[in-house]
Amino acid sequence: MGALRYLTAGESHGPGLAVILEGLPAGIPLTEDDIAIDLARRQRGYGRGARQAIERDRAVIGGGVRHGRTLGSPILLTVENRDHESWARIMQAAPLTDEDAAEILAQGESGVKRAVPVTRVRPGHADLAGALKYGTRDVRDILERASARETAARVAAGGVARAFLRTLGIEAWSFTAEVGGVAVDRARCTRSREVAEESPLRCPDPGAETRMVARIDEARAAGNTVGGVFEVVVHGLPIGLGSHVHWDRRLDAALAGAVASIQSIKGVEFGLGFEQTRRFGSEVHDVIEGREPDGAWVHRSNNAGGLTGGITNGEPLIVRGAVKPISTLARPLPSADLVTGEPVEKAHYERSDISVVPAAGVIGEAMVLLTVADAVLEKFGGDSLEETADNLRRYRGRIARRPAGAADPKDAEDAAGSGVGSGGDD
């Protein structure tokens, strides 16, 4: 991997966030409105905090696009932090003058919480480990970047990847599969994608969603937080993305790393995931039924989640992320002070959410889209969208045909029946 590169910058209460993407071909239709759709989806969801009422996320294209089409040069996107206005002095980039420092000190003494250095580290957050690693006495140096606010930049980048992949017939969507131990019943997922997208938790099972909302309300009333599971599904992928030949070229490894990099993610599954460990092999492996007249290969099931041997197999890609409960609690847990090392009754409290599973699903989509876009570019290349699409089209046509010089299938059946040939992992 590495055909597509991207890098984000910015802090939670800084002036804004930025992301630069390099490696996408020229000619992709792209507007700020295209990217705004996913940014808005990221801000919605039952259980989100007050910050979402402040921000109105929109990415501004600062380079790499002209007249609605990518140029093949690096793409620069910026997202303003509207909340920065209240944090301008606290988060200023310039060194503090004596007057600046006195102003901040006076604010803190008058009860302005944001002006007080953070030293009561939060269990479950990057506070302690980050502060010790980077040698700071104020945890705000860590929490500002560790914050999931950074994911707005990732979602903006994912919107660009979506625009690219859509031109190739590849689409992705996510939904909330579980919240606080309440999981969807696949047999009761009666909502269409469009209807589920507009529901409070972006959930296709209305009955489960009602119980999920109740769990979030229960956590809110207790000053607590609650996690869950989101599922990302990608349709339209060709067979052959990724590779089995090296660990770092396996697409499942790249996807797992991308999804696990999202704040609060503590587990990643493909297809049946851990459920496969509880079944016999005959109940797990997807029977290959053969090739259709149009050249498409068909599996009887998709327990593998669209990946075998680190390579896409033509079935829908299914990735799930396990979201832990948010670390910042309205009723904080006991902790310790970074400077003194002494126990404290309550950890620091920073404005936070109760549950972020629907938003995490949108972020998961972005990371999956970016990873898939990288794999597509690695395999099919192209300096222009037309060239990439043509390479993919010719590849699809080639793998849809019987290999040149291939023996008649009847001969293979006879050989198998006579015991000729062998296989295995050793």
C-alpha positions in Angstrom: 0.0 0.0 0.0 1.0 3.6 -0.3 -0.3 4.9 -3.7 -2.6 7.2 -1.8 -1.2 9.3 1.0 -3.0 11.6 3.5 -2.1 13.5 6.6 -4.3 15.5 9.0 -3.4 18.4 11.2 -5.1 20.5 13.9 -6.4 20.4 17.4 -9.9 20.1 18.9 -10.1 23.8 19.9 -7.6 25.2 17.5 -8.5 27.4 14.5 -9.4 24.4 12.4 -8.4 21.1 10.9 -6.7 20.3 7.7 -6.0 17.3 5.6 -3.9 16.9 2.4 -4.3 13.9 0.0 -1.8 13.0 -2.6 -2.0 10.3 -5.3 -5.5 10.6 -6.6 -5.8 10.8 -10.4 -7.0 13.8 -12.4 -10.5 14.1 -13.6 -12.5 13.0 -10.5 -15.7 15.1 -10.2 -15.5 16.8 -6.8 -17.2 19.7 -5.0 -17.4 20.9 -1.5 -21.1 19.9 -1.4 -20.0 16.3 -2.1 -17.8 16.3 1.0 -20.3 18.1 3.2 -22.7 15.2 3.1 -20.5 12.9 5.1 -19.4 15.7 7.4 -23.0 16.3 8.3 -23.6 12.6 8.8 -20.7 12.4 11.3 -22.3 15.1 13.4 -25.6 13.4 13.8 -26.7 10.6 16.1 -28.6 10.1 19.4 -26.2 10.6 22.3 -23.9 13.2 20.8 -22.8 16.1 23.0 -23.2 19.9 22.9 -20.2 20.5 20.6 -22.3 19.3 17.6 -24.7 22.2 18.2 -21.8 24.6 17.9 -20.0 23.3 14.8 -21.3 23.4 11.3 -18.6 21.3 9.6 -17.9 22.1 6.0 -14.6 21.4 4.2 -13.1 24.2 2.1 -11.1 23.0 -0.9 -7.8 24.9 -0.9 -6.0 23.1 -3.7 -5.9 20.2 -6.2 -9.4 20.9 -7.7 -10.3 23.2 -10.6 -13.7 23.7 -12.1 -15.2 20.8 -10.2 -12.5 18.2 -11.1 -9.3 17.0 -9.5 -6.1 18.0 -11.1 -3.9 15.0 -10.0 -2.0 17.3 -7.7 -2.3 17.2 -3.8 -5.8 18.1 -2.5 -6.0 20.4 0.5 -9.1 20.5 2.6 -9.7 22.7 5.7 -12.5 22.5 8.3 -13.1 25.5 10.6 -13.5 25.0 14.3 -16.2 27.5 15.2 -15.7 26.9 18.9 -12.2 28.3 18.6 -13.5 31.8 19.2 -13.9 31.0 22.9 -10.5 29.4 23.0 -8.4 31.8 21.0 -6.1 32.9 23.9 -5.8 29.4 25.4 -4.9 27.8 22.1 -2.9 30.6 20.4 0.1 29.5 18.4 2.2 32.5 19.3 4.3 32.6 22.5 2.5 34.1 25.5 3.5 37.6 26.6 3.5 38.4 30.3 0.2 40.2 29.6 -1.3 37.1 27.9 -0.2 34.8 30.7 -1.7 37.2 33.3 -5.0 37.3 31.4 -5.2 33.5 31.3 -4.3 33.3 35.0 -7.0 35.8 35.8 -9.6 33.9 33.8 -8.7 30.7 35.7 -9.0 32.4 39.0 -12.4 33.8 38.1 -13.7 30.3 37.3 -13.2 30.0 33.6 -12.5 26.2 33.5 -10.7 26.2 30.1 -8.0 28.6 31.4 -6.9 26.2 34.2 -4.1 23.7 33.3 -5.4 20.1 33.2 -3.5 17.8 35.5 -6.2 15.3 36.8 -5.7 12.7 34.1 -8.7 10.7 32.8 -8.8 6.9 33.0 -9.1 5.4 29.5 -7.8 8.5 27.7 -4.4 9.3 26.3 -3.9 11.9 29.1 -1.3 10.1 31.3 0.6 8.1 28.7 0.7 11.1 26.3 1.8 13.6 28.9 4.6 11.4 30.2 5.7 10.5 26.6 5.9 14.2 25.5 7.0 15.7 28.8 4.2 18.2 29.4 2.7 19.3 32.7 -0.6 20.4 31.1 -2.6 17.5 29.7 -4.3 19.9 27.3 -1.2 19.6 25.1 -2.3 15.9 24.6 -6.0 15.9 24.8 -6.5 18.5 22.1 -4.9 16.3 19.4 -6.0 13.0 20.9 -9.6 14.2 20.7 -11.9 12.6 18.1 -12.5 16.1 16.7 -9.6 15.2 14.5 -11.8 12.7 12.7 -13.7 15.5 10.9 -10.6 15.8 8.7 -10.6 12.1 8.1 -14.2 12.1 7.1 -13.5 15.0 4.7 -10.7 13.0 3.1 -13.0 9.9 3.0 -15.5 12.0 1.1 -12.9 12.6 -1.6 -12.2 8.8 -1.7 -15.9 8.1 -2.0 -16.2 10.5 -5.0 -13.3 8.6 -6.7 -14.6 5.1 -6.0 -18.1 5.9 -6.9 -17.0 6.6 -10.5 -15.7 3.0 -10.5 -19.0 1.5 -9.3 -17.8 1.0 -5.7 -20.1 2.2 -2.8 -19.9 2.0 1.0 -22.3 2.4 3.8 -22.4 1.8 7.5 -25.0 1.2 10.2 -25.2 0.8 14.0 -25.2 -2.9 14.8 -25.0 -2.7 18.6 -25.2 -0.2 21.5 -24.6 -1.1 25.1 -25.1 -4.8 24.6 -28.3 -4.3 22.5 -27.7 -5.8 19.0 -29.7 -5.8 15.8 -31.6 -8.9 14.8 -30.7 -9.5 11.2 -34.1 -11.0 10.5 -35.7 -7.7 11.8 -33.6 -5.3 9.8 -36.6 -4.0 7.8 -35.5 -0.5 7.2 -34.0 0.5 3.8 -30.6 2.2 3.8 -32.3 5.6 3.2 -34.8 5.1 6.1 -32.1 3.8 8.5 -29.8 6.8 7.6 -32.5 9.2 8.9 -33.2 7.3 12.1 -31.7 8.5 15.5 -28.9 5.8 15.5 -28.6 5.0 11.8 -30.0 1.5 12.6 -31.9 -0.8 10.2 -33.7 -2.7 13.0 -36.3 -0.3 14.5 -37.1 -2.5 17.5 -33.4 -2.8 18.5 -32.9 0.9 18.0 -35.7 1.7 20.5 -33.9 -0.4 23.1 -30.5 1.2 22.1 -31.9 4.6 22.8 -33.1 3.5 26.2 -29.6 2.3 27.0 -28.2 5.7 26.0 -30.8 7.4 28.2 -29.9 5.1 31.1 -26.2 6.0 30.7 -27.0 9.7 30.5 -29.0 9.6 33.7 -26.2 7.9 35.5 -23.5 10.3 34.2 -22.0 7.5 32.3 -21.2 6.6 28.7 -21.9 3.6 26.5 -20.2 1.9 23.5 -21.2 -0.4 20.7 -20.5 -1.8 17.3 -20.8 -0.4 13.8 -20.7 -2.3 10.5 -19.3 -1.0 7.2 -20.3 -2.7 3.9 -18.7 -2.1 0.6 -20.2 -3.2 -2.7 -18.7 -3.3 -6.2 -15.2 -4.4 -5.3 -13.3 -6.4 -8.0 -11.6 -9.7 -7.1 -7.9 -9.1 -6.5 -7.3 -6.0 -4.4 -4.6 -6.7 -1.8 -2.1 -9.6 -1.9 -1.2 -12.7 0.0 2.6 -12.4 -0.6 3.6 -10.0 2.2 2.1 -9.1 5.5 2.0 -5.4 4.6 0.2 -6.0 1.3 -2.7 -7.9 2.8 -5.8 -5.8 2.5 -7.4 -7.1 5.7 -4.3 -6.0 7.6 -4.5 -2.5 6.2 -8.2 -2.3 6.9 -7.8 -3.5 10.4 -5.1 -0.9 11.1 -7.1 1.9 9.5 -10.3 1.1 11.5 -8.4 0.5 14.7 -6.7 3.9 14.4 -10.0 5.6 15.1 -10.3 7.0 18.6 -12.2 4.6 21.0 -12.0 1.6 18.6 -10.9 -1.5 20.5 -11.7 -4.3 18.1 -12.1 -5.0 14.4 -13.9 -8.0 12.7 -14.3 -9.2 9.1 -17.4 -11.2 8.1 -18.3 -13.6 10.9 -15.2 -12.4 12.9 -14.8 -14.0 16.3 -18.0 -16.1 15.7 -15.9 -18.3 13.4 -13.9 -19.6 16.4 -17.1 -21.1 17.8 -18.0 -23.1 14.6 -16.7 -26.1 12.7 -14.9 -25.3 9.4 -17.7 -26.8 7.4 -20.0 -24.1 8.9 -17.6 -21.3 8.2 -15.9 -21.5 4.8 -17.8 -20.0 1.9 -18.6 -22.6 -0.8 -17.7 -21.4 -4.3 -20.6 -22.1 -6.6 -18.8 -21.2 -9.8 -18.8 -18.5 -12.5 -21.9 -16.9 -13.8 -22.5 -16.3 -17.5 -21.4 -12.7 -17.0 -18.1 -13.9 -15.6 -18.9 -13.1 -11.9 -17.7 -15.7 -9.4 -20.4 -16.6 -6.8 -20.0 -17.8 -3.2 -22.8 -19.5 -1.4 -22.2 -17.3 1.7 -20.0 -14.5 2.8 -18.7 -15.5 6.2 -15.2 -14.3 5.2 -16.5 -10.8 4.7 -15.3 -10.4 1.2 -11.6 -11.2 1.9 -9.6 -14.4 1.5 -5.9 -14.6 1.9 -5.7 -10.8 2.3 -7.4 -10.4 -1.1 -10.9 -9.2 -2.1 -12.9 -12.2 -3.5 -15.7 -10.3 -5.2 -18.2 -10.6 -2.4 -19.2 -7.5 -0.4 -16.6 -6.3 2.1 -17.9 -6.4 5.6 -15.9 -4.7 8.4 -17.1 -4.1 12.0 -15.5 -1.8 14.6 -16.0 -2.2 18.4 -16.4 1.2 20.0 -15.6 1.4 23.7 -17.6 3.8 26.0 -16.2 7.4 25.7 -13.5 8.0 28.3 -14.8 11.4 29.6 -17.6 10.8 32.1 -20.0 13.4 33.5 -19.5 11.7 36.8 -15.8 11.2 36.6 -13.9 8.2 38.0 -11.2 8.5 40.7 -7.8 9.2 39.3 -4.4 10.8 40.1 -2.8 14.2 39.5 -0.1 14.3 36.8 2.1 16.8 38.7 1.9 15.6 42.3 1.2 11.9 41.5 -1.3 11.9 44.3 -4.8 10.3 44.1 -7.7 12.6 43.3 -11.4 12.0 43.9 -12.4 12.9 40.4 -10.7 12.9 37.0 -10.9 16.0 34.8 -14.2 16.5 32.9 -14.2 17.8 29.4 -17.5 18.4 27.5 -18.2 15.0 25.8 -20.7 12.7 24.2 -22.8 9.8 25.8 -22.5 7.5 22.8 -20.8 8.0 19.4 -21.5 4.7 17.6 -23.4 6.2 14.6 -20.7 8.8 14.1 -18.0 6.2 14.5 -19.6 4.3 11.7 -19.3 7.3 9.4 -15.6 7.6 10.4 -15.2 3.9 9.8 -16.6 4.4 6.3 -14.1 7.1 5.7 -11.1 4.9 6.8 -12.4 1.9 4.8 -12.9 4.1 1.7 -9.4 5.6 1.9 -7.9 2.2 2.4 -9.8 0.7 -0.5 -9.0 3.7 -2.7 -5.3 3.1 -2.0 -5.6 -0.6 -2.9 -7.4 0.3 -6.2 -4.7 2.8 -7.1 -2.0 0.3 -6.2 -3.4 -2.3 -8.6 -4.8 -0.2 -11.4 -2.7 3.0 -11.2 -3.5 5.8 -13.7 -2.7 9.5 -13.8 -6.2 10.3 -14.9 -9.6 8.8 -13.9 -10.1 7.7 -17.5 -6.9 5.7 -17.4 -7.7 4.1 -14.0 -11.2 3.2 -15.1 -9.9 1.7 -18.4 -7.4 -0.4 -16.5 -10.1 -1.7 -14.2 -12.5 -2.4 -17.0 -9.9 -4.5 -18.9 -8.9 -6.4 -15.8 -12.6 -7.2 -15.0 -13.0 -8.5 -18.6 -9.8 -10.6 -18.3 -10.7 -12.4 -15.1 -14.3 -13.1 -16.3 -12.9 -15.3 -19.1 -11.5 -18.9 -18.8 -7.7 -18.7 -18.7 -6.1 -19.3 -22.1 -5.1 -22.9 -22.6 -7.1 -24.0 -19.6 -8.1 -27.7 -19.6 -11.8 -28.7 -19.9 -13.4 -28.7 -16.4 -14.5 -32.4 -17.1 -10.8 -33.4 -17.2 -10.2 -31.8 -13.8 -13.1 -33.7 -12.3 -11.8 -37.0 -13.7 -8.3 -36.2 -12.3 -9.8 -35.5 -8.9 -11.8 -38.7 -8.9 -8.8 -40.8 -9.7 -6.7 -39.3 -6.8 -4.3 -37.4 -9.2 -2.9 -34.3 -7.6 -2.8 -33.1 -4.0 -3.1 -29.9 -2.1 -2.7 -28.6 1.4 -1.0 -26.0 3.6 2.2 -28.0 4.2 
